[in-house]
C-alpha cells in the first residue's frame, strides 16, 4: 500500500506541470495573436503611402462646354461657335520671307505681303531672334482655309523627309486653332443677339442681349480632368479623374430673319435719307406677341474686328430707351375714354381753335397743312385722323387722371417687360393717387407728351388693341411664359371701334403713306417734340413715328417705326409711315397672308412690285 502511494505522487506532479505548460502556451499564443492583429491593423488600416503625405488635387485640363446655337424661328442660325485658326510664323525658321508670305497669301488672301515680309526680315536679325519668336500673319482664319494650309504643311514635311533636298517653306508656320462666336448673317439682329466676351480658351460669357439673358442655358457646364500630385508635382497613378463637359442648349428665337432683314434695310434707308440720328423698327405678331423683327440703326458687323467704336450701335434702343411717343399714344387715351365712358363718346363733338388754355398753360396743335392747327368741330374719329392735340386733351380732361393712369397701367406701360431681353426700359409715370397730377399734366399725357415709354411697349399697346383688347406680352423666345394670365384690357367692341378709327387715319388722315394695295391697314402717326434737359423746355428736335396694324379684318402684324431727330422734315407721315408700308408689304408676302381688301390701291405706286 505504501509503495503504491509513493508511485502515484510523481505521476500527479507530472500532470500538473503539463497543465501549467499548456496554460502558459495558450496564453503566449493569445499574446502573439493580439500583437499580430495590432500589427496588421497598423500596417494595413493605418498605413499611408509616403507619396500621399503631401498630395494635392490639381486640374490637369479644362474641357470647355460648346456654347449653344441661336436660331431664328425658321431654323436659320443667327449665332454659333465656329473653329478658326490664328496663323503665325517663327522668324528664326524662315528661310525666304517673301516666299512664305506669298504662299500663305495664296490661301488666306488680302494680306499686306510687303509689310509682313519687312516685319519678318527685321525680326530675323540676330539681336531680335531670342525675343521675337512669333509674327502673327492673320487672326481667325476660317477653318477650311486652316485645313488647306495644314494639309500643305503635312505634304511638304513628308516630301522633305523622303527627299531632303526638297525645301519645306512652311516649316516655320504655327497655327493655333480655337473657337469664336460667329454670326452667319453678319450684323443681322445683332443688338437682339447681344455680345459675348471671351473668358478663357473656347469659353464665352454673354454680356448683353439674348446672349446674356439666356447665358446659363447657352453656356452649358464645363468639364475637367483632375488628378492628385505629389510634392514634386508628379501625377500620382490611379488618381486621374475626368468629368465630361455638358454642352449648352440651343435656343430658338421668334425672329424671322427675312422680315428682320427688310426692317433693317428700310430703317437704314429712312434714317439716312432724312438725316436722322437713329431709329427703330418693331414687328410683332398681333396675337401671341412674338417679336418677328426688332431693328436698330446705327448697327455694326460683329464679324469684323473693331467694326465700330460707337457704343450707341450696341444698344437695343427699341427695348432699352424710353422716349416721349407723341400722338401715337392718343390711341390709348381714346381707348380708355370709350372703355370708361361708353362707345357713345365716339360721337361726342369737341372744338379745336388751334389753342386751348389749361390753367396757366396754352396747348397748341401742330401748324401743319392742310388745316394749319385749326381743326374746328371734331368727333373722336376726327381727332385721331387729324392728330389733334386739343381734342385728345379735352377727352382726357373729361376722363380724369386716375382713370387714364389705370389704363396706362393695364396696357402694361408701367411694367418692366419680361420679354427675354435684358435691361428692358419702362414708363415711370407717377400715380396720381399718390402724386396728384395738375390739369396740364393730364392734358399733355393725353397726346403723348410728359410720358416716356419704349418702342416695344408702344407696339404692345397696339397689339393689345389688335387682339380685341386682350393683353399681349412681347417675347423674343416662345419658351417665355406670359407675365400673368391673359387679361381683357378693353372690351372687344371698344377695340373694334379703335381699329375702325385707325383705318380712317390711313385712308383719309396723316397715315396715308402706309396704305398697301389689296390690304386693309390702320395706324397712327406721331411727331413728338424732344424735351431739352439743358434748356428745360421742348426744343427743335423731333421724333417721327408710325405704328400700323395689318390686315384689319384679322390682324396679324403690328409694325412700329421710330426715327430720331429727322431733318428738315420730321413728320411721322413722311419719315416713318412709308417704312411700315414697305416692311408690311414684304412680311405679308413672306407669311402667305392673302389680301383682304381687293379694291384698295397702294399708296406708293413707285415701288417695284413684290414677286409673287
KOLZA-785441 format. One record per residue (C-alpha): residue in one letter; x, y, z. Coordinates in steps of 0.5 Angstrom, whole numbers, plus 500, padded with zeros to 3 digits. Example, Ala and Ser with C-alpha at 12.3 -4.5 7.8 and 13.67 -1.06 7.14 Angstrom:
REM KOLZA-785441
A525491516 S527498514 
REM end
This chain:
REM KOLZA-785441
X500500500 X506505502 X509503495 X503505491 X502511494 X509513493 X509511486 X503516485 X506522487 X511523482 X505522476 X501527479 X506532479 X508531472 X501532470 X500539474 X507541471 X504539464 X497543465 X501549467 X506549461 X499548457 X496554460 X503558459 X503556452 X496558451 X497565454 X503566450 X499565443 X494569445 X499575447 X502573440 X495574437 X494580440 X500583437 X500580430 X493583430 X495590432 X501590427 X496588422 X492594423 X497599424 X500596417 X494595413 X489600416 X493606418 X499605413 X499612409 X503612402 X509617403 X507620396 X500622399 X503625405 X504632401 X499630396 X494636393 X489636388 X490640381 X486641375 X490638369 X486640363 X479644363 X474642358 X470648355 X463646354 X460648347 X456654347 X449653344 X447656338 X442661337 X437660331 X431664328 X424662328 X425658321 X432655324 X437659321 X443660325 X444667328 X450666333 X454660333 X461657335 X466656329 X473654329 X478658327 X486659327 X491664328 X497664323 X504666325 X511664323 X517664327 X522669324 X528664326 X526659322 X524663316 X529662310 X525666305 X521671308 X517673301 X516666299 X513664306 X508670306 X506670298 X505662300 X500664306 X497669302 X495665296 X491661302 X489667306 X488673301 X488680302 X495680306 X499686306 X505682304 X510688303 X509690311 X509683313 X516681309 X519687312 X517685319 X519678319 X526680316 X527686321 X526680327 X531675323 X536680326 X541676331 X539681336 X532680336 X531673335 X532671342 X526675344 X522675338 X520668336 X513669333 X510674328 X502674327 X500673320 X493673320 X488672326 X481668326 X483665319 X477660317 X478653319 X477651312 X483655310 X487653316 X486646314 X488647307 X495650310 X496644315 X495639309 X500643305 X505643311 X504636312 X505634305 X512639305 X514636311 X513629308 X517631302 X522634305 X523627310 X524623303 X528628299 X532632304 X534637298 X527639297 X525645301 X520646307 X518653307 X512652311 X516649317 X516656320 X509656321 X505656327 X497655327 X493656334 X486653333 X481656337 X473657337 X470664336 X463666337 X461668329 X455671326 X453668319 X449674317 X454679320 X450684323 X443682323 X439683329 X446684333 X443688338 X438683340 X443677340 X448681344 X455681345 X460676349 X467676352 X472671352 X473669359 X478663357 X480659351 X474657347 X470660353 X465665353 X460669357 X454674355 X455681356 X448684353 X442682349 X440674348 X447672350 X446675357 X439673358 X440666357 X447666358 X446660363 X443655358 X447657352 X454656356 X453649359 X457647364 X465646363 X468639365 X475638367 X481633368 X483633375 X489629379 X493628385 X500631385 X506630390 X510635393 X514635386 X508636382 X508629379 X502626378 X500620383 X498614379 X491612380 X488619382 X486622375 X479623374 X475626368 X469630368 X466631361 X463638359 X456639358 X455643352 X450649352 X443648350 X441652343 X435657343 X430659338 X428666338 X421669335 X425673330 X424672323 X431673319 X427675313 X423680316 X429683320 X433684314 X428688311 X426692317 X434694318 X435696311 X429700310 X430703317 X437705315 X435708309 X430713312 X435715318 X440716312 X435720307 X432724313 X439726316 X436722323 X441720329 X438713330 X432709329 X428703331 X423698328 X419693332 X415688328 X410684333 X405678332 X399681334 X396676338 X402672341 X407678342 X412674338 X418679336 X418678329 X423683328 X427688332 X432693328 X436699331 X440704327 X446705327 X449698328 X455694327 X458688324 X461683330 X465679325 X469685323 X474686329 X473694331 X468695326 X465700331 X467704337 X460708337 X457705344 X450707341 X451702336 X451696341 X445699344 X438695343 X434702344 X428699342 X428695348 X432700353 X431707351 X425711353 X422717349 X416721349 X412718344 X407724342 X401723338 X402715337 X399715345 X393718343 X390712341 X391709348 X388716351 X382715347 X381707348 X381709356 X375714354 X371709351 X372704356 X370708362 X365713359 X362708353 X362708346 X357714345 X363718347 X366717340 X360721337 X362727342 X364733339 X370738341 X372744338 X379746336 X381753335 X389752335 X390754342 X387751349 X388754355 X389749361 X391753368 X397758366 X399754360 X396754353 X396748349 X397748341 X396744335 X402743330 X401748325 X402743319 X398743313 X392743311 X389746317 X395749320 X393747327 X386749327 X381743326 X375746328 X369742330 X371734331 X369728333 X373723336 X375720330 X377726327 X381728333 X385721331 X385723324 X387730325 X392728330 X389734334 X393735341 X387740344 X382735342 X386729346 X387734352 X379735352 X377728352 X383726357 X380732362 X373729362 X376722364 X381724369 X388723371 X386717376 X382713370 X388715365 X393712369 X389706371 X389704363 X396706362 X398701368 X393696365 X396697358 X403695361 X407702361 X409701368 X411694368 X418692366 X417687360 X419680361 X421679354 X427675354 X432681353 X436685359 X435692361 X428693359 X426700360 X419702362 X415708364 X416711371 X410716371 X408718378 X401715381 X396721381 X393718387 X400719391 X402725387 X396729384 X397731377 X396738375 X391739369 X396741365 X400734366 X394730365 X393734358 X400733356 X400726357 X394725353 X397727347 X404723349 X408729352 X411729359 X411721359 X416717357 X416709354 X420705350 X418703343 X417696345 X412698350 X408702345 X408697340 X405692345 X399697346 X397697339 X398689339 X393689345 X388693341 X389689335 X388683340 X381685341 X383688348 X386682351 X393684353 X399682349 X406681352 X412681347 X417676347 X424674344 X423667345 X417662345 X419659352 X418665356 X411665359 X407671360 X408675366 X401674368 X395670365 X391674360 X387680362 X382684358 X385691358 X379694354 X372691352 X372688345 X367693342 X372698344 X378695341 X374694334 X372702334 X379704335 X381699329 X376703325 X379710327 X386708326 X384705319 X381712318 X388715319 X391711314 X385712309 X384720310 X389723315 X396723317 X398716315 X396715308 X403713306 X402707310 X397704305 X398698302 X395695296 X390690297 X390690305 X386694310 X391697315 X390702321 X395706324 X397713328 X403718326 X407721332 X411728331 X414729338 X418735341 X424732345 X425736351 X432739352 X434738359 X439743359 X434749357 X429746361 X424746355 X422743349 X427745343 X427744336 X429736335 X423731334 X422724334 X418722328 X414715328 X408711326 X405705329 X401700324 X396694324 X395690318 X390687316 X385690320 X380684318 X384679322 X390683325 X397679324 X402684325 X404691329 X409695326 X412701329 X418705326 X421711330 X426716327 X430720332 X432727330 X430727323 X431734319 X429738316 X422734315 X420731322 X413729321 X412721322 X407721316 X414722312 X419719315 X416713319 X410711315 X413709309 X418704312 X412701316 X409700309 X415697306 X416692311 X409690312 X408689304 X414684305 X412681311 X405680309 X408676303 X413672307 X408670312 X403668306 X397673308 X392674303 X390681301 X383682305 X381689301 X382688294 X380695292 X385698296 X390702292 X397702294 X400709296 X407708294 X406707286 X413708285 X415701289 X418695285 X412690285 X413685290 X415678287 X409673287 
REM end
